[in-house]
Amino acid sequence: MAIDETRQFVPINIAVLTVSDTRTCDNDTSGDILAERIESAGHALAARAIERDDAATLVARLEGWVDDPAIDAVVSTGGTGLTGRDVTPEALAMIEGAREIPGFGEVFRWVSFNTIGTSTIQSRACAVVARGTYIFALPGSNGAVKDGWDNILAEQLDARNRPCNFVELMPRLTER
């Protein structure tokens, strides 16, 4: 991480969404890992929810969070695989005004390759920015959540990261 210690850390408000037909508050280990890492980094856990693998349900939850001024970013876990029930990327594409951040999925798979080899090709990790809110979709495994947060999001959601980061762009995300 290229942290410039002369710059000030800027905490942001991050929501966590677990996408699963089987996870509950008692066994949502991927969501727990994200929540812990978000708070340990100095950010605020703005909201947390578990939703089933249903595109309309996901869009409704995400649209609500996108329109909530108290949420700057959303990190989801789950629903990015290849099975018929995995619909997180499709849900992100259905959010009004969503603009893809293609480099996120590309870098995630590059990072993940070092952990799980060619199995990373089965991941459809992706990200969008919608109406000024970032949404990052990670796979549902604990390892994938750690890879995504530790190797990408921890840096890009830190305003001190050089040469650039997502936080410094936030005031300009809705400009025309």
CORSUL-V607081 format. One record per residue. N is the residue number from 0. RES is the residue in one letter. PHI is phi in whole degrees, 0 to 359 (NA if undefined). NEAR is the number of other ideal C-beta (glycine too) atoms within 12 Angstrom. Layout:
N/RES/PHI/NEAR, N/RES/PHI/NEAR
This chain:
0/M/NA/18, 1/A/261/14, 2/I/275/19, 3/D/266/18, 4/E/295/12, 5/T/280/9, 6/R/268/18, 7/Q/273/14, 8/F/290/20, 9/V/241/23, 10/P/290/22, 11/I/238/34, 12/N/260/29, 13/I/238/38, 14/A/261/36, 15/V/243/44, 16/L/238/46, 17/T/263/41, 18/V/253/43, 19/S/194/34, 20/D/271/20, 21/T/237/17, 22/R/283/28, 23/T/230/15, 24/C/302/15, 25/D/283/10, 26/N/233/15, 27/D/275/28, 28/T/293/24, 29/S/295/37, 30/G/297/36, 31/D/298/25, 32/I/299/28, 33/L/299/42, 34/A/301/30, 35/E/296/22, 36/R/291/31, 37/I/299/36, 38/E/290/20, 39/S/296/16, 40/A/286/32, 41/G/104/21, 42/H/272/31, 43/A/260/23, 44/L/278/30, 45/A/281/26, 46/A/192/30, 47/R/208/31, 48/A/208/32, 49/I/239/30, 50/E/231/35, 51/R/286/26, 52/D/288/30, 53/D/215/22, 54/A/303/26, 55/A/297/17, 56/T/295/24, 57/L/295/39, 58/V/299/28, 59/A/300/21, 60/R/297/34, 61/L/293/43, 62/E/301/26, 63/G/298/24, 64/W/289/35, 65/V/300/36, 66/D/277/19, 67/D/273/21, 68/P/295/15, 69/A/273/18, 70/I/239/34, 71/D/264/36, 72/A/208/47, 73/V/233/48, 74/V/240/53, 75/S/253/50, 76/T/227/46, 77/G/108/43, 78/G/78/43, 79/T/253/41, 80/G/277/28, 81/L/255/16, 82/T/286/15, 83/G/297/12, 84/R/277/21, 85/D/278/30, 86/V/233/31, 87/T/300/47, 88/P/300/35, 89/E/295/26, 90/A/296/37, 91/L/299/42, 92/A/292/24, 93/M/273/24, 94/I/287/36, 95/E/302/17, 96/G/77/22, 97/A/293/29, 98/R/240/22, 99/E/295/22, 100/I/247/28, 101/P/300/16, 102/G/299/18, 103/F/297/36, 104/G/296/30, 105/E/297/20, 106/V/291/26, 107/F/301/40, 108/R/295/32, 109/W/295/21, 110/V/297/30, 111/S/296/33, 112/F/302/20, 113/N/292/17, 114/T/262/24, 115/I/239/21, 116/G/66/11, 117/T/291/12, 118/S/299/18, 119/T/298/28, 120/I/295/18, 121/Q/278/21, 122/S/268/39, 123/R/248/33, 124/A/308/46, 125/C/203/36, 126/A/208/39, 127/V/221/36, 128/V/238/29, 129/A/228/32, 130/R/51/25, 131/G/92/28, 132/T/242/39, 133/Y/279/41, 134/I/228/46, 135/F/246/46, 136/A/249/47, 137/L/256/49, 138/P/298/42, 139/G/273/39, 140/S/283/27, 141/N/300/27, 142/G/298/26, 143/A/294/41, 144/V/296/42, 145/K/296/28, 146/D/302/33, 147/G/294/43, 148/W/287/38, 149/D/294/29, 150/N/254/27, 151/I/228/36, 152/L/291/44, 153/A/302/32, 154/E/282/26, 155/Q/288/37, 156/L/260/40, 157/D/246/31, 158/A/297/28, 159/R/273/26, 160/N/293/26, 161/R/244/17, 162/P/273/12, 163/C/203/17, 164/N/202/28, 165/F/291/34, 166/V/296/32, 167/E/293/22, 168/L/277/23, 169/M/307/24, 170/P/295/14, 171/R/254/12, 172/L/295/24, 173/T/255/16, 174/E/291/9, 175/R/244/6
